[in-house]
């Protein structure tokens, strides 16, 4: 448990700071969520990946989606529903 000082400062327990890699001078984020406050270590932005790696990841994701789609059965609507799309638009009022 930590106490808040008169300057509204809080000490992070050593065990928690070590576990989350928080050290002196690091920024942390305070997030209010309902009746609780989240304290998160500030994460460094991930380094940007180059164009080739992005394309490779995109191709991998596309292949995964194609494998998923290959196993799906897509139902086709019946040809004669007894009504047409135009008839729906001609109806008076809303549902």
C-alpha positions in Angstrom: 0.0 0.0 0.0 1.2 3.5 -0.8 0.4 6.8 0.8 -0.2 10.1 -1.1 2.1 12.9 0.1 1.0 16.5 0.6 2.3 17.2 -2.9 0.0 14.3 -4.2 3.0 12.1 -5.0 2.7 8.3 -4.8 5.5 5.7 -4.4 5.2 2.6 -6.5 6.1 -0.5 -4.5 9.5 -1.9 -5.6 8.1 -5.3 -6.4 5.5 -3.9 -8.8 8.0 -1.4 -10.4 10.4 -4.3 -11.0 7.7 -6.6 -12.4 6.5 -3.9 -14.9 9.9 -2.5 -15.7 9.3 0.9 -14.2 12.4 2.8 -13.2 13.3 6.3 -12.0 12.4 9.0 -14.6 9.9 6.8 -16.5 6.5 8.2 -17.4 3.3 6.4 -16.2 -0.3 6.9 -17.2 -3.2 7.4 -14.8 -6.5 6.4 -16.3 -9.8 6.9 -14.4 -12.2 4.0 -15.0 -15.5 4.3 -13.1 -14.7 3.9 -9.4 -11.1 2.8 -10.0 -7.9 4.3 -11.2 -5.5 2.4 -13.5 -1.8 3.1 -13.4 -0.1 2.0 -16.6 3.6 2.1 -17.5 4.1 4.4 -20.5 4.9 2.2 -23.5 7.3 3.3 -26.1 5.7 3.4 -29.6 6.6 0.3 -31.5 9.2 0.9 -34.2 7.6 1.3 -37.6 7.9 -1.7 -39.9 9.2 -1.3 -43.4 7.1 -1.7 -46.5 8.3 -5.2 -47.3 7.4 -6.5 -43.9 4.0 -4.9 -44.0 3.3 -6.5 -47.4 4.4 -9.8 -46.1 2.1 -9.5 -43.1 -0.8 -8.5 -45.4 -0.2 -11.5 -47.6 -0.1 -13.9 -44.6 -3.4 -12.4 -43.3 -5.0 -12.7 -46.8 -4.0 -16.4 -47.0 -5.5 -17.0 -43.5 -8.7 -15.4 -44.6 -8.9 -17.4 -47.8 -8.5 -20.6 -45.8 -11.3 -19.6 -43.5 -13.5 -18.6 -46.5 -12.9 -21.9 -48.2 -14.6 -23.8 -45.4 -17.7 -21.6 -45.4 -20.9 -22.4 -47.2 -22.5 -19.2 -48.5 -26.2 -19.5 -48.8 -27.8 -18.0 -51.9 -31.1 -16.3 -51.6 -34.1 -18.0 -53.2 -34.9 -16.7 -56.7 -38.7 -16.3 -56.1 -39.5 -14.6 -52.7 -43.0 -13.5 -53.7 -41.9 -9.9 -53.7 -39.4 -7.6 -55.4 -37.1 -5.0 -54.0 -39.0 -2.3 -55.8 -42.3 -3.4 -54.1 -40.7 -3.0 -50.7 -39.9 0.6 -51.5 -43.4 1.3 -52.8 -45.0 0.2 -49.5 -46.4 3.0 -47.5 -45.1 3.7 -44.0 -42.4 2.2 -41.9 -42.2 -0.9 -39.9 
